[in-house]
Amino acid sequence: GLARRTRLAPGAVRLSRGSRIKPVNPKRKAERYAVAFGDKSAWIREMACGICFAPAPSDPHHVKTRGAGGTSADLVPLCRRCHREGHAIGWVGFKVELRMLAAELEARWNGKGSE
């Protein structure tokens, strides 16, 4: 039979069967997780959904994705249903409201220690 060849994108490297994916540095992963979620995520989980106001527990959702540089400052509480629906159909309809909620929660979180 004919061997099937696939074209690689410019600069791409063909992986052999014996090649290994570089393992994740656990310390770096923990540091990145702390920046992305931190203690604030536990606080967010205790809140009602920011869209439908379903009672806690909520999923912490990053309004600005982690890949785009989102941190714990971008977290909002969403119930599981709203979180899944938002990812499935898109966030365009309520993006502004979620950003405003994230900013308000960040201000409350930062003022939390002085209460």
N, C-alpha and C positions, 0 to 999 in steps of 0.2 A: 504494500500500500504506500501511498504518498504520505510523507510526514507533513503535518500541518504546521505552518509557521505563522506566527503572529508578529505584526509590526509593533515595535516599541516606540513610545513617544521619545522625542529628542531628549537626551540626558537620562532616560530611564535605564535601569540596570535589570537584566534578566536574573531572577533568583534561581539557583539550582536547588534540587531537592534537599541537599545537605546544608543549605544555608540556614542560619539561625537568626531570628529576630532579636534585636538587642533587648535585654531585660530592662524593666523599669527600675529606676533607682527608688527604693522605698522611702528614703528620707526626703527626696525631692518631691515624690508623689504626695507625701503627708504635708509638706510645706505648701504645695499648690492647692491641696484640698482645704487647708486652713484659711488661705487667702480667699478662695472661692466660696466657702461656706462658713467656716469658723463657728463660734458659739452662737452667732446670730441665727443660724439655721434651726437650732432647737427652739429658740424664741419664736421664729416664724411658724414652725410646725404647730405651736399652741394656739394659733390665731384662726379665725374663721376665714373662709375663702374670700378673696378680694373681688370676685366677680359675682357669685351667686349667694354669698354669705352663709354657705353651708357650715355647720359647726366643725371645730377642730376634730381630728388632726388634719393638717394641710400639707401639701407638697411645697417645699421651697422652689420657686421657679425664678430663673435668671431672666430679667427683662432684656438685658444686654448679654448675649451668649458668652459663655466662658471662652470660647474660641475667638471671640471678638474683643476679649479683654475684660469681660464682666467679672465682678468680684462680689463679695457679700453685700456690698452697697446696692446691688441691683436685684436683691431678692424680694419676692412678693409671695404671699400665701395663696395657693390655689388648691381647691379640692381635687381629688383624683380625676373626676369627670371633666371639669373645666380644663385641667392640665392636659389631659389626653385630647380633648376636643380642639384646644388651641394649637397643639402640635399637628393635629390631623388636618384642620381647615385653614390654619394660619392665624397670626396675631394682629393683622392689619386693623380689624374692626375696633379693637380696644387697646392698642399699643400705647396711645397717649395716656389713657387712664392708668395703665399699669406703670408707666414711667413716673407719673405723678405720685402714685401710691408708693413706689419704691423710694422716691425722694423723701416723702413724708415719714415712712418707716425708718429710713436711715437717720433722719433728724431725731426721731423718738429714741432710736437705739443709742445714738451718741449722747443724748441727754439723760439716758437711763441711770447712769452712775451718780448724777447730781440730785436725784429725787430722794 
